[in-house]
C-alpha cells in the first residue's frame, strides 16, 4: 500500500465519510476527544484542526505521529490501512513543506549537534537560522496548526543543546533559542492556546535578556499584548505595549507597532482622543520602515498600513480603515497575502463595523 500523500489523503477522507459519516468538524472533535488530557491542551481547537484535516485529505500534508495514533484510535482502522507501509520517515529538522530549505547535510549536522552540543559550529548556527526562517515563511503559507508540533519539538532539542553548549558560539545559539521560543509562543497564541503562549513569551524575554537580544525581548513583551487583545483586555494591551516600548534595544519597527497597538487599546477603553493623538503622530512613519531583522520580518510598510487601518476602524473611521487595509493587503508579498494572520484584519474590520452599526442594522 502506497504512502504517497495523495493516496493517504484519499484513504483518510474515505475513513471519515464511511458509515457513520463524520463531517470534518465532527472528526476534529473526535480527534481532540481521543487525545490524552495533557496532549489535548496543546492541540489546535476545532476550527484550526478542521482546516488541518482538509489539508491532510487533499494530500497537501501528512499527519504526524500524534495524529496518526489518534486517527487509529478514532476510526478503529490499522495504521497501515490508513497511512500505508512503510511509515513515511518523519524529519525533526525538515517538517513537511520545508523541503529545499534544509539539505540532508544540514539535517545530519543538526541531529549530531543535538546529541553532542560540543560539536556546535558556525555551520550549525547557519542551518538553525535557515530552518527558523523557512518555517516562519511556511506559517504564512499553511497556517500555525500544522507547524505547532514540529516547531515545539525543535525547541525542546535546541533548548537541551543550549544547556550543554560551551564556548564562544553559545551566546549566538542563545539568541536563536530566544527567537525560536518567541516563534513557538506565536504559534500557540495564533491557535488561542493562551496560557502556554504567555509562558513561552515570558521565557523568550528571559532568554533575550540573558543573551542581549533586544529585538526579541521587545517582541516577546509585545506579543503578550496580542494575547491580551484577543482576550479583550485593553488595559493589559496598554501595559504590554508600554513595556515593549521601554525595552532597550527594540527595533524602530517594533516601537512603531507598539505605539499603534497602544492606540487601538486606548480606543477600546473609550479614550478616543488619546488614541487618535497617538495614531496621527505615528501613521506618517509607516512608510519609513526598512529592512526589519528576521525576528520581525513582517514589519513592512504594507503591514503597517493594515495596522493603521484597523486602528482607524477602532475609532469608527470605517471607510478609511477599509481602504487602508485593502491597500496594505495588496502590497504584501504574495506568500503573505493568504496568511491566517492577514485574514484577521478583515475580521477585525467586520467586527468593528458591526459593533458600531445601529441596532437591527447590518454594517
C-alpha positions in Angstrom: 0.0 0.0 0.0 1.5 3.3 -1.1 2.5 6.0 1.4 2.0 8.7 -1.3 0.5 11.9 0.2 -2.5 11.9 -2.2 -3.2 8.3 -1.6 -3.0 8.8 2.2 -5.4 11.7 1.8 -7.9 9.7 -0.1 -7.9 6.9 2.5 -8.3 9.4 5.3 -11.3 11.0 3.5 -12.8 7.6 2.9 -12.4 6.6 6.5 -14.2 9.8 7.5 -17.0 9.5 5.0 -17.7 5.8 5.5 -20.6 5.0 7.9 -21.5 6.6 10.3 -20.1 9.6 8.3 -18.4 12.4 10.1 -18.0 16.0 8.8 -14.6 17.4 9.2 -15.6 19.4 12.3 -17.1 16.2 13.7 -13.8 14.4 13.2 -11.8 17.3 14.7 -13.9 17.0 17.8 -13.4 13.2 17.9 -9.6 13.5 17.5 -9.5 16.0 20.3 -11.7 13.8 22.5 -9.4 10.8 21.9 -6.3 12.6 23.0 -4.9 12.4 26.5 -5.8 15.5 28.5 -2.2 16.7 28.7 -1.9 16.4 24.9 -5.4 17.9 24.3 -4.3 21.2 25.9 -1.6 21.6 23.3 -3.8 20.7 20.3 -5.5 23.2 18.0 -9.1 23.9 18.6 -11.8 22.6 16.3 -11.8 25.3 13.6 -8.0 25.0 13.1 -8.0 21.3 13.3 -10.8 21.1 10.8 -8.6 23.0 8.3 -5.7 20.6 9.1 -8.0 17.7 8.3 -8.8 19.3 4.9 -5.1 19.7 4.1 -4.4 16.1 5.0 -7.3 14.8 2.9 -6.2 16.8 -0.1 -2.7 15.3 0.1 -1.1 18.6 0.9 0.4 17.4 4.2 0.6 14.2 6.2 -0.4 13.8 9.8 2.5 13.5 12.3 2.9 10.7 14.8 0.4 12.2 17.3 -2.4 12.5 14.8 -1.7 9.1 13.2 -2.3 7.5 16.6 -5.4 9.5 17.1 -6.8 8.5 13.7 -6.2 4.8 14.5 -7.9 5.3 17.9 -11.0 7.1 16.4 -11.5 5.1 13.2 -10.6 1.7 14.6 -8.6 1.1 11.5 -5.0 -0.2 11.4 -2.2 2.4 10.9 -1.1 0.5 7.7 -4.6 0.7 6.3 -4.8 4.4 6.7 -1.2 5.5 6.1 0.3 2.7 4.0 3.6 0.9 4.6 6.3 1.6 5.2 5.6 4.6 7.5 6.9 7.7 5.9 10.1 9.0 7.6 9.5 12.0 9.8 12.2 14.6 10.0 12.6 16.8 13.1 14.5 19.5 11.2 12.7 19.2 7.8 9.0 19.1 8.6 6.5 18.5 5.8 6.6 21.5 3.4 10.1 22.7 4.2 11.8 20.6 1.5 14.6 22.5 -0.2 15.3 24.8 2.7 17.4 22.3 4.6 19.9 19.9 2.9 20.4 16.4 4.1 23.9 17.5 5.3 22.3 20.3 7.3 19.8 17.9 8.8 22.5 15.4 9.8 24.6 18.2 11.3 21.7 19.4 13.4 21.0 15.9 14.6 24.6 15.3 15.6 24.9 18.6 17.4 21.6 17.9 19.2 23.2 14.7 20.6 26.6 16.3 21.2 26.4 20.1 21.7 30.2 20.3 21.9 30.1 20.0 18.1 28.4 23.4 17.8 29.9 25.4 15.0 29.0 28.3 12.7 27.5 25.9 10.1 25.1 24.6 12.7 24.0 28.1 13.6 23.5 28.9 9.9 21.4 25.8 9.5 19.3 26.6 12.5 18.7 30.1 11.2 17.7 28.7 7.8 15.2 26.3 9.4 13.7 29.0 11.5 13.4 31.5 8.6 11.9 28.8 6.4 9.3 27.9 9.0 8.3 31.5 9.6 7.5 31.7 5.8 5.9 28.3 5.9 3.5 29.5 8.6 2.4 32.4 6.3 1.5 29.8 3.6 -0.1 27.0 5.6 -1.1 28.5 9.0 0.1 27.7 12.5 -1.6 24.5 13.3 0.4 22.1 11.2 3.7 23.7 12.4 2.9 23.6 16.2 4.2 20.1 17.0 7.4 20.1 14.8 8.4 23.6 16.0 7.8 22.7 19.6 9.9 19.6 19.2 12.7 21.5 17.7 12.6 24.0 20.5 13.0 21.2 23.0 16.0 19.9 21.1 17.8 23.3 20.9 17.0 24.1 24.5 18.8 21.0 25.5 21.6 21.9 23.1 21.9 25.3 24.7 22.0 23.8 28.2 25.1 21.7 27.3 26.8 24.1 24.9 30.0 25.9 25.8 32.4 28.2 24.1 32.3 31.4 22.1 29.3 30.4 20.0 27.0 29.7 22.9 25.7 33.3 23.0 24.7 33.2 19.3 22.9 29.9 20.0 21.1 31.5 22.9 19.8 34.3 20.7 18.5 31.7 18.2 16.8 29.8 21.1 15.2 33.1 22.2 13.8 33.7 18.7 12.6 30.1 18.4 10.8 30.4 21.8 9.1 33.6 20.7 8.0 31.9 17.4 6.7 28.9 19.2 4.8 31.2 21.5 3.3 32.9 18.5 2.1 29.6 17.1 0.3 28.9 20.4 -1.2 32.4 20.5 -2.5 32.1 16.9 -4.3 28.9 17.9 -5.6 30.6 21.1 -3.6 28.3 23.4 -3.2 31.4 25.5 -1.7 30.2 28.8 1.1 28.2 27.0 1.7 31.2 24.7 2.2 33.6 27.6 4.6 31.2 29.3 6.7 30.9 26.1 6.7 34.7 25.6 8.0 35.2 29.1 10.7 32.6 28.6 11.7 34.2 25.3 12.1 37.6 27.0 14.2 36.0 29.8 16.4 34.4 27.2 16.6 37.6 25.1 17.7 39.5 28.3 20.3 36.8 29.1 21.8 36.8 25.6 21.4 40.5 24.8 18.8 40.3 22.0 16.7 43.5 22.4 14.6 42.8 19.3 13.3 39.5 20.7 12.9 40.9 24.2 10.6 43.7 22.9 8.8 41.3 20.5 8.0 38.8 23.3 6.7 41.5 25.5 4.6 43.0 22.7 3.2 39.5 21.9 1.7 39.3 25.4 -0.3 42.4 24.3 -1.6 40.5 21.3 -2.9 37.8 23.6 -4.5 40.4 25.8 -6.2 42.0 22.9 -7.6 38.6 21.8 -8.9 38.3 25.4 -10.5 41.7 25.2 -8.3 43.1 28.0 -7.3 46.6 26.7 -5.5 47.7 29.9 -3.2 44.7 29.6 -2.6 45.7 26.0 -1.5 49.2 27.0 0.8 47.8 29.7 2.4 45.3 27.4 2.9 47.9 24.7 4.4 50.4 27.2 6.8 47.7 28.4 7.8 46.8 24.9 8.4 50.5 24.1 10.6 50.7 27.2 12.8 47.7 26.3 16.4 48.7 25.4 17.5 47.5 22.0 14.0 47.4 20.5 14.0 47.9 16.7 12.3 51.1 15.5 9.7 49.0 13.6 8.8 47.3 16.9 8.4 50.6 18.6 6.1 51.8 15.8 3.9 48.7 16.1 3.6 49.0 19.9 2.5 52.6 19.6 -0.2 51.6 17.2 -1.1 48.6 19.4 -1.4 51.1 22.3 -3.6 53.4 20.3 -6.1 50.7 19.5 -6.2 49.7 23.1 -6.9 53.2 24.2 -9.7 53.3 21.7 -11.1 50.1 23.2 -11.1 51.8 26.5 -13.1 54.7 25.1 -10.2 57.2 25.2 -10.6 58.2 21.5 -8.8 61.5 21.9 -5.6 59.8 23.2 -5.9 57.0 20.6 -6.2 59.5 17.7 -3.3 61.6 19.0 -1.0 58.5 19.0 -2.3 57.4 15.7 -1.8 60.7 13.9 1.6 61.0 15.5 2.9 57.7 14.1 0.8 56.9 11.0 3.0 59.0 8.7 6.0 57.0 9.7 4.6 53.7 8.5 6.4 54.0 5.1 9.7 54.7 6.7 10.2 51.1 7.9 13.1 49.4 6.0 15.0 46.1 6.4 13.5 44.8 9.6 15.6 42.0 11.1 14.5 38.3 10.7 12.6 38.0 14.1 10.2 40.8 12.8 10.5 40.3 9.1 6.7 41.0 8.5 7.0 44.6 9.8 6.9 46.2 6.4 5.2 49.4 5.1 2.2 47.3 3.8 1.8 45.6 7.1 1.8 48.9 8.9 -1.0 50.1 6.6 -3.0 47.2 7.8 -2.3 48.1 11.4 -3.1 51.8 10.9 -6.3 50.7 9.1 -7.7 48.7 12.0 -6.7 51.4 14.4 -8.8 53.9 12.4 -11.5 51.2 12.4 -11.5 51.1 16.2 -12.2 54.9 16.2 -15.2 54.4 13.9 -13.5 55.6 10.7 -14.6 52.5 8.8 -14.3 53.8 5.2 -10.7 55.0 5.7 -9.9 51.8 7.6 -11.2 49.5 4.8 -9.2 51.4 2.2 -6.0 51.2 4.2 -6.5 47.5 4.9 -7.1 46.8 1.2 -4.1 48.8 0.2 -1.9 47.1 2.8 -3.0 43.6 1.7 -2.3 44.4 -1.9 1.2 45.5 -1.0 2.2 42.4 0.9 4.4 39.7 -0.6 2.3 37.1 -2.4 3.2 34.4 0.1 1.8 36.5 2.9 -1.5 37.7 1.3 -3.3 34.5 2.2 -1.9 34.0 5.6 -4.2 33.4 8.5 -2.9 36.5 10.4 -3.7 38.6 7.4 -7.3 37.4 7.3 -7.6 38.5 10.9 -7.5 42.2 9.7 -10.7 41.7 7.6 -12.4 40.0 10.6 -11.5 43.0 12.8 -13.0 45.4 10.3 -16.2 43.4 10.0 -16.5 43.1 13.8 -15.8 46.9 14.4 -18.3 47.8 11.7 -21.0 45.5 13.2 -20.4 46.9 16.7 -20.9 50.4 15.5 -24.0 49.7 13.5 -27.3 50.8 14.9 -29.4 48.0 16.5 -31.1 46.0 13.8 -28.8 47.4 11.0 -26.1 45.3 9.4 -22.9 47.3 8.6 
